[in-house]
Amino acid sequence: MGIEIVGQIEKLNGNYLSYEAFAERYLAKNQPVVISDLTEDWRAREDWVCKNGRPNLHFFATHFGKSKVQVADCDTREFTDQKRLEMSVSEFVDQWANDSIKESVLYLKDWHFVKEYPDYTAYQTPQLFSDDWLNIYLDNYHMHEDRDNFQKYDQISCSDYRFVYMGGKGSWTPLHADVFRSYSWSANVCGKKRWLFLPPPQAHLVYDRYMKNCVYNIFEEVNETKFPGFKKTTWLECIQEPGEVIFVPSGWHHQVYNLEDTISINHNWLNAYNLSWVWDLLWKDYKDTEESIEDIRDICDDFEAICQRNLAANTGMNLNDFFLFMSRFSLGNMVLLQSYSEKHKTLKSCSSAMAHNLLLNLSTIQKIMMTMISAGGVTAKEVYLDLRETLESPQFLSLVRDMGRTYAMIHMEEEDQVLYSKELFQKLSGFADQKMQICSPKYLVEMINHHTTFFSHLLP
């Protein structure tokens, strides 16, 4: 069965694309694009690539050879994905470079390179993709907190969503949509990739009638009985060249092939523009989790806690984690907005792009929390954020500084020192109850409203 390709992904030169234009044309409209000239000054483009344009495998074996990594066997399917193996980078390089010991096509995936080698700056995240709530948050907090079992963090927590991928010609990734329905960007350090994209309105066509199982490989014979809608799908295509960066929007299913020996850098990320996609998937996964264990509801002491635990294990975060994430990020935006207004006394009448961004963030979180309230999303016991503990913690101050640095860079404004004064603390905590806790989505909605009313006229 062949697929119908109806168009190509747009390509642009990054030197002529402002952040505002990118946000308006691609983030807000959830459209893919390939961008050139964003990686020219990356150290990775020098160290990781030989003069002939092929991967410098010797460099990886010499400098990073002891790292343990996950490697996909592209020739072996295991459940809904490729079979995964664990090996060292040296072992992977040996198999890649030595044809005599190759048993199958291998593809190194999901290597948390930045976390493992923080002192080796292989690249800088391009400005266009820097409004990255997910990785800024994970640089300072773990996603999952198991309070019921008195464990601050557990094995479900993911360190970050910044990855290095390495694979020979012929390695590939099966059809999928990205984790959390996040955005992703992928930069080819060297080599070429072929991408096939399916627009979100057609996503249901690549699932079975129960919306549980997805087509694995769009170029294999697809079972029409199991996937009756697949023959109606239409696809967009692009060939990504060395040095080019592709922006993958939320909910776009894609399948990817390495046309040459390839190294790429990939980030998953989210922000105000795709937060609704993240919530919709999280709520769907929650309801699926609830349904899957419905038969034990009557014999469970805490059915909700089991649902949340299973959701975190299957999805990477649960509803409670999401609520705490949004609460901390909201507080961070409030601190920056209040601090910014203290320094720029004329903020009420200015049109600062940074202030607009902070207000957009808070407004978006507020809308998602209202949806969460309607859904009854957070019902587990003792899900709260202690305001005083949070505002005084080094972790939170680090989060705020990272956020401030990011937005100053994105909007090309001077980075302000966070004015974390006693008065600012009182403004943020003055709306709190006697327990000083953000204890529900409803409370967070009211708190955001209280702290943004003064600046609401700045919203578009």
RATA-V150583 format. One record per residue. SS is DSSP state (~ for helix, > for strand, _ for the rest). PHI is phi in whole degrees, -180 to 180 (NA if undefined). Layout:
ss->[SS	SS]
phi->[PHI	PHI]
This chain:
ss->[_	_	_	>	>	>	>	>	_	_	>	>	>	~	~	~	_	_	~	~	~	~	~	~	~	~	~	_	_	_	_	_	>	>	>	>	_	_	_	_	_	_	_	~	~	~	~	_	>	_	_	_	_	_	>	_	~	~	~	~	~	~	~	~	_	_	_	>	>	>	>	>	>	>	>	>	>	>	_	_	>	>	>	>	>	>	>	>	~	~	~	~	~	~	~	~	~	_	~	~	~	_	_	_	_	>	>	>	>	>	>	_	~	~	~	~	_	_	_	_	_	_	_	_	_	_	~	~	~	_	_	_	~	~	~	~	~	~	_	_	_	_	_	_	_	>	_	_	_	_	>	_	_	_	_	_	_	_	_	_	_	>	>	>	>	>	>	_	_	_	_	>	>	>	>	>	_	_	~	~	~	_	>	>	>	>	>	>	>	>	_	_	>	>	>	>	>	>	_	~	~	~	~	~	~	~	>	_	_	_	_	_	_	>	_	_	_	_	_	_	_	_	_	_	_	_	_	_	_	~	~	~	_	>	>	>	>	>	>	>	_	_	_	_	>	>	>	>	_	_	_	_	>	>	>	>	>	>	_	_	_	>	>	>	>	>	>	>	>	_	_	_	_	_	~	~	~	~	~	~	~	~	~	~	~	~	~	~	~	~	~	~	_	~	~	~	~	~	~	_	_	_	~	~	~	~	~	~	~	~	~	~	~	~	~	_	_	_	~	~	~	~	~	~	~	~	~	~	~	~	~	~	~	~	~	~	~	~	~	~	~	~	~	_	_	_	~	~	~	_	_	_	~	~	~	~	~	~	~	~	~	~	~	~	~	~	~	~	~	~	~	~	~	~	~	_	_	_	_	_	_	_	_	_	>	>	~	~	~	~	~	_	_	~	~	~	~	~	~	~	~	~	~	~	~	~	~	~	~	~	_	_	_	_	_	_	_	_	_	_	_	~	~	~	~	~	~	~	~	_	_	_	_	_	_	_	>	>	_	_	~	~	~	~	~	~	~	~	~	~	~	~	~	~	~	~	~	~	_	_]
phi->[NA	-87	-106	-98	-99	-109	-178	-112	-73	-62	-122	-137	-90	-65	-69	-116	-124	-80	-62	-61	-67	-63	-63	-71	-89	-124	-66	-65	-92	56	-117	-76	-160	-109	-125	-102	63	-111	-121	-62	-100	-74	-62	-60	-68	-98	-70	-93	-128	-76	-62	-84	88	-91	-60	-88	-66	-62	-61	-65	-64	-75	-95	-130	-62	-82	-62	-91	-135	-93	-125	-89	-89	-69	-97	-128	-91	-132	62	-104	-142	-77	-62	-107	-123	-112	-155	-82	-60	-61	-64	-64	-62	-60	-69	-65	-82	-107	-62	-71	-111	-73	-104	-160	-81	-108	-141	-73	-132	58	-81	-78	-65	-62	-68	-78	-128	-66	-90	-106	-88	-73	-166	-116	-60	-58	-51	-60	-113	-84	-78	-112	-63	-62	-78	-61	-65	-71	-70	-124	-137	-87	-74	-105	-123	-97	-72	-62	-101	58	-114	-63	-134	-140	-70	-71	-59	-107	-69	-171	-123	-116	-132	-110	-118	-142	-157	-78	-55	97	-73	-159	-124	-63	-61	-166	-115	-71	-51	63	57	-71	-72	-144	-128	-137	-112	-81	-69	-155	89	-122	-126	-110	-113	-119	-117	-116	-62	-53	-60	-101	-58	-63	-74	-103	-115	-72	-64	-96	58	-108	-109	-103	-53	-87	-136	-72	-100	-88	-69	-93	-66	-70	-71	-77	-123	-66	-90	-60	-65	-91	-71	-129	-123	-106	-133	-156	-105	-92	-89	-55	88	-83	-119	-107	-99	-106	-74	-68	78	-87	-69	-151	-128	-132	-124	-88	-82	-141	-59	-136	-123	-137	-114	-134	-124	-98	-159	-147	-159	-61	-74	-123	-61	-65	-64	-64	-64	-59	-68	-62	-68	-62	-64	-64	-65	-64	-64	-59	-66	-68	-119	-57	-69	-107	-55	-72	-108	-96	-71	-144	-60	-63	-64	-67	-59	-66	-64	-66	-63	-63	-67	-85	-108	109	-157	-115	-63	-68	-60	-62	-62	-67	-57	-66	-66	-65	-68	-62	-59	-60	-65	-65	-60	-64	-66	-66	-64	-63	-71	-65	-80	-107	-60	-94	-55	-59	-113	-95	-124	-58	-64	-66	-62	-58	-64	-62	-69	-62	-58	-65	-62	-68	-60	-60	-65	-67	-65	-66	-65	-64	-63	-61	-82	72	-67	-108	-128	-67	-74	57	-99	-158	-125	-77	-65	-63	-61	-69	-65	-98	-84	-60	-60	-69	-62	-64	-60	-63	-65	-63	-64	-62	-62	-65	-70	-64	-69	-59	-97	53	-108	-68	-72	-91	-71	-68	-86	-90	-92	-62	-65	-65	-60	-65	-65	-77	-96	-64	-86	-76	-79	-64	-82	57	-131	-91	-116	-166	-57	-62	-65	-65	-58	-66	-67	-62	-62	-62	-91	-115	-55	-62	-108	-63	-67	-80	-71	-67]
